[in-house]
Amino acid sequence: MQQPTKRRQFSFFDVDDTLISVKSMLSFQDYWYHMYPDAEKEASYRKDLLEHMHPGACWAHLNRLYYQHFSGRAIEHIASVSRQWYETMQHKSTHFYHQNVVERLQQHQALGHTPVFVSGSFRQLLEPIAHELKVNHILAIDLKVKNGQCTGDIMSPQTIGEGKAIAITQFLQKHNTNPKDCFAYGDDISDLPMLQLIGTAGVVAGGRGLEAEASKNGWEIIQP
């Protein structure tokens, strides 16, 4: 008799303020302008943040604005600076990672569940973190590139809000896996579509509006 096929299970993790204690995109831009000063371009970037980043901000809109400021940057240079940023953050902060959440990721790995990053941050910035935590799958922003330089646009799906659910659905279809057999963790109300899609959800305390949803749905609340 043929043995039943073991179901493959995935655990999906938001990154910023879920696995790590910083907003990687904002921290990266601070690092970039520190290393490569450009008063005019930095002023334009800061103006966008001031105007659009507030408690009720639409993360998807702000996300697209953010990547417009990458226009003209060489993709290889971005990758190199991303690695430098990670090394700097690791040396600078003893609390870069949320240890309780990292431990949860490692528990999933020990159970044979495959972890996946799902983030509105860009792939090159997340790769050093993924390497450190032995995560092989990243659903994140892919930058549009022409002749080796960023155009300022991003590829679809945009992995924010509903886009996270779309990216996960596409990923699970490729792996022939039911989302109800999987796990997901986030901290922000924009993570709600992802958490509603997945069978078992966990919420990291401290984000915008998500703890109320966790209480309503009976989801676990994890202290960072």
ABEGO torsion letter per residue (X at the ends): XBBBBBBBBBBBBBABGAABABBAAAAAAAAAAAABBBAAAAAAAAAAAAAABBAABBAAAAAAAAAAAABGBBAAAAAAAAAAAAAAAAAABAAABBAAAAAAAAAAAAAGBBBBBBBABBAAAAAAAAAAAGBABBBBBBBBBBGGBBAGBBBOBBBBEAAAAAAAAAAAAAAGBBAAABBBBBABAAAAAAAAABABBBBBBGBBGAAAAAAAAGBBBBBX
